[in-house]
Amino acid sequence: MDELPGVELRHLRYFLAVAEAGTVTGAAARLHIAQPSLSQQIAALERRVGAPLFHRGRQGMTPTEAGQTLLLAVRRAFGEIDDAVSRIRGAVPEAATGLCRGVPLPVLDAAAAAVGEGVRLVFSPVDSARQATLLRSGELAFGVQRDPVDTTGLLLRTLHDAPLGVVVPRGHPLVRRAREDGELTWGALAGHRLLWFPASRAPAYAAAVLAQLSAHGWEPETVVDVGGGHSLFRHALLSDDHLVALRPQAALADDNALAWLPVGPNPPRERLVLAAAEGTAWARLLEGPEHGRPLDGTVAGGAE
């Protein structure tokens, strides 16, 4: 608009109204402004573009050749503006969402369902231990993390709650023992080491799970799985019959080389929660009869 100083969007809107109404009187009524004022605005626009825009006659006002050229451009410009506004209003906002490790795909779907179709979750890997700080600072809108977590200033909604089981190769002696005895008990795990994760990623969760295992009489030596990927996790178990892991059944997906064995009594449970900072628009999406921390005191199990 640098070549047309003084021309504003309202001048073009006035021009379009007169062209469509065919008279200043009709356009003024549509725009809810006084007729003399509208006539002055059209005259001012003609001076600024340097050409008459309307033929004025007893039957009304019709665009001149210059007016037709401007009319096409104005209609095209307003159409593009309307389209842009419609796209903006219809665009789905994105929400940065921290994701702890080892979360099965159905849990991601459950998180999306919890916030509704009006928001698209954009996941990025963030350890459970860091999520609370990033949620409170606003760097994250949501966080998928394992319970127990620091709930100060956070609103939680449970996404997934499943028992923890023992993971071993399919040919492992514990598989035969579970088949023969009908179930696997904690005593059968004596002498086995636990493939574990770096506790710094989720210290509260790590302490809670190990404490529950100790209460069951199993205090295993832990082997830290530094890599964290499924391929290295799988390789470690297949290479050592005295090494076992604890995972929910869903974490194995379709890995036919590994077996999942329920263990009891009272196995730990993996509880994954969706968190948002209280008082935010994101938290309001989670408010409802199903949100909040679990009511029982069972600790979670699984990967951090």
BELTA-V310747 format. One record per backbone hydrogen bond with DSSP energy under -0.5 kcal/mol. CO is the residue of the C=O (numbers start at 1). NH is the residue of the N-H. E is the energy in kcal/mol with one decimal. If there is no record, write none. Layout:
# BELTA-V310747
co->CO nh->NH e->E
co->CO nh->NH e->E
This chain:
# BELTA-V310747
co->1 nh->4 e->-1.4
co->4 nh->7 e->-1.9
co->6 nh->8 e->-0.5
co->8 nh->11 e->-0.6
co->8 nh->12 e->-1.4
co->9 nh->13 e->-2.0
co->10 nh->14 e->-2.6
co->11 nh->15 e->-2.4
co->12 nh->16 e->-2.4
co->13 nh->17 e->-2.1
co->14 nh->18 e->-2.2
co->15 nh->19 e->-2.3
co->16 nh->20 e->-2.2
co->17 nh->21 e->-2.5
co->18 nh->22 e->-2.7
co->22 nh->61 e->-3.5
co->23 nh->27 e->-1.9
co->24 nh->28 e->-2.9
co->25 nh->29 e->-1.9
co->26 nh->30 e->-1.9
co->27 nh->31 e->-2.4
co->28 nh->32 e->-1.2
co->28 nh->33 e->-1.9
co->34 nh->38 e->-2.0
co->35 nh->39 e->-2.4
co->36 nh->40 e->-2.1
co->37 nh->41 e->-2.0
co->38 nh->42 e->-2.3
co->39 nh->43 e->-2.3
co->40 nh->44 e->-2.3
co->41 nh->45 e->-2.0
co->42 nh->46 e->-2.3
co->43 nh->47 e->-1.9
co->44 nh->48 e->-1.9
co->45 nh->49 e->-2.2
co->46 nh->50 e->-1.6
co->46 nh->51 e->-1.4
co->53 nh->64 e->-1.8
co->54 nh->56 e->-0.6
co->55 nh->57 e->-0.6
co->55 nh->62 e->-1.9
co->57 nh->60 e->-1.4
co->60 nh->57 e->-2.6
co->62 nh->55 e->-3.7
co->64 nh->68 e->-2.9
co->65 nh->69 e->-1.9
co->66 nh->70 e->-2.4
co->67 nh->71 e->-2.7
co->68 nh->72 e->-2.3
co->69 nh->73 e->-1.7
co->70 nh->74 e->-3.0
co->71 nh->75 e->-2.7
co->72 nh->76 e->-2.2
co->73 nh->77 e->-2.6
co->74 nh->78 e->-3.0
co->75 nh->79 e->-2.3
co->76 nh->80 e->-2.2
co->77 nh->81 e->-2.2
co->78 nh->82 e->-2.6
co->79 nh->83 e->-2.4
co->80 nh->84 e->-2.5
co->81 nh->85 e->-2.6
co->82 nh->86 e->-2.4
co->83 nh->87 e->-2.4
co->84 nh->88 e->-2.5
co->85 nh->89 e->-2.9
co->86 nh->90 e->-2.1
co->87 nh->91 e->-1.2
co->91 nh->93 e->-0.6
co->93 nh->120 e->-2.8
co->95 nh->122 e->-2.7
co->96 nh->141 e->-2.6
co->96 nh->142 e->-1.8
co->97 nh->124 e->-1.9
co->98 nh->144 e->-3.2
co->99 nh->126 e->-1.9
co->100 nh->103 e->-0.6
co->102 nh->104 e->-0.5
co->104 nh->107 e->-1.4
co->104 nh->108 e->-1.0
co->105 nh->108 e->-0.6
co->105 nh->109 e->-1.8
co->106 nh->110 e->-2.0
co->107 nh->111 e->-2.2
co->108 nh->112 e->-2.1
co->109 nh->113 e->-2.2
co->110 nh->114 e->-1.8
co->111 nh->115 e->-1.4
co->112 nh->116 e->-1.4
co->116 nh->119 e->-1.2
co->118 nh->93 e->-0.7
co->119 nh->121 e->-0.6
co->120 nh->95 e->-2.6
co->121 nh->123 e->-0.7
co->122 nh->97 e->-2.7
co->124 nh->99 e->-2.0
co->127 nh->130 e->-1.4
co->127 nh->131 e->-1.1
co->128 nh->132 e->-0.7
co->130 nh->134 e->-1.7
co->131 nh->135 e->-2.6
co->132 nh->136 e->-2.3
co->133 nh->137 e->-1.7
co->134 nh->138 e->-0.7
co->134 nh->139 e->-1.1
co->134 nh->140 e->-1.9
co->135 nh->138 e->-0.6
co->142 nh->98 e->-2.3
co->143 nh->145 e->-0.7
co->143 nh->275 e->-2.8
co->144 nh->100 e->-1.9
co->145 nh->273 e->-3.0
co->149 nh->151 e->-0.7
co->151 nh->154 e->-2.5
co->153 nh->278 e->-2.8
co->155 nh->276 e->-1.8
co->156 nh->292 e->-6.2
co->157 nh->274 e->-3.1
co->160 nh->272 e->-2.0
co->162 nh->270 e->-3.6
co->163 nh->249 e->-0.5
co->164 nh->263 e->-0.6
co->165 nh->247 e->-2.2
co->166 nh->168 e->-0.5
co->166 nh->261 e->-2.9
co->167 nh->245 e->-1.6
co->168 nh->259 e->-3.6
co->169 nh->172 e->-1.9
co->172 nh->175 e->-1.4
co->172 nh->176 e->-1.1
co->173 nh->177 e->-2.5
co->174 nh->178 e->-2.4
co->175 nh->179 e->-1.8
co->176 nh->180 e->-2.6
co->177 nh->181 e->-2.9
co->178 nh->182 e->-1.3
co->183 nh->185 e->-0.5
co->184 nh->264 e->-1.9
co->185 nh->188 e->-1.1
co->186 nh->189 e->-1.6
co->187 nh->190 e->-1.5
co->189 nh->192 e->-2.2
co->193 nh->195 e->-0.5
co->193 nh->244 e->-2.5
co->194 nh->196 e->-0.7
co->194 nh->223 e->-3.0
co->196 nh->225 e->-3.9
co->198 nh->201 e->-2.0
co->199 nh->202 e->-1.1
co->201 nh->129 e->-2.8
co->202 nh->206 e->-2.7
co->203 nh->207 e->-2.4
co->204 nh->208 e->-1.9
co->205 nh->209 e->-2.5
co->206 nh->210 e->-2.3
co->207 nh->211 e->-2.0
co->208 nh->212 e->-1.8
co->209 nh->213 e->-2.3
co->210 nh->214 e->-2.1
co->211 nh->215 e->-1.9
co->212 nh->216 e->-1.1
co->213 nh->218 e->-2.4
co->214 nh->217 e->-1.7
co->217 nh->219 e->-0.6
co->221 nh->194 e->-2.8
co->222 nh->224 e->-0.6
co->223 nh->196 e->-3.1
co->224 nh->226 e->-1.3
co->229 nh->233 e->-2.1
co->230 nh->234 e->-2.9
co->231 nh->235 e->-2.4
co->232 nh->236 e->-2.4
co->233 nh->237 e->-1.7
co->234 nh->238 e->-2.3
co->235 nh->239 e->-1.1
co->237 nh->240 e->-1.0
co->240 nh->243 e->-1.4
co->242 nh->193 e->-3.4
co->244 nh->195 e->-3.4
co->245 nh->167 e->-2.7
co->247 nh->165 e->-2.9
co->248 nh->251 e->-1.3
co->249 nh->252 e->-1.5
co->250 nh->253 e->-0.8
co->252 nh->255 e->-2.0
co->254 nh->256 e->-1.1
co->255 nh->258 e->-1.0
co->257 nh->170 e->-1.9
co->259 nh->168 e->-1.9
co->259 nh->261 e->-0.5
co->261 nh->166 e->-2.8
co->262 nh->184 e->-0.8
co->264 nh->186 e->-1.0
co->268 nh->164 e->-3.1
co->269 nh->271 e->-0.7
co->270 nh->162 e->-2.2
co->270 nh->272 e->-0.5
co->271 nh->147 e->-2.8
co->272 nh->159 e->-3.0
co->272 nh->160 e->-1.5
co->273 nh->145 e->-2.2
co->273 nh->275 e->-0.5
co->274 nh->157 e->-1.8
co->275 nh->143 e->-1.6
co->276 nh->155 e->-3.2
co->277 nh->280 e->-1.4
co->280 nh->284 e->-1.6
co->281 nh->285 e->-0.9
co->282 nh->285 e->-0.8
co->282 nh->286 e->-0.6
co->283 nh->286 e->-1.4
co->283 nh->287 e->-0.7
co->288 nh->291 e->-1.3
co->290 nh->158 e->-0.5
co->292 nh->158 e->-0.5
co->299 nh->269 e->-2.2
co->304 nh->128 e->-0.6
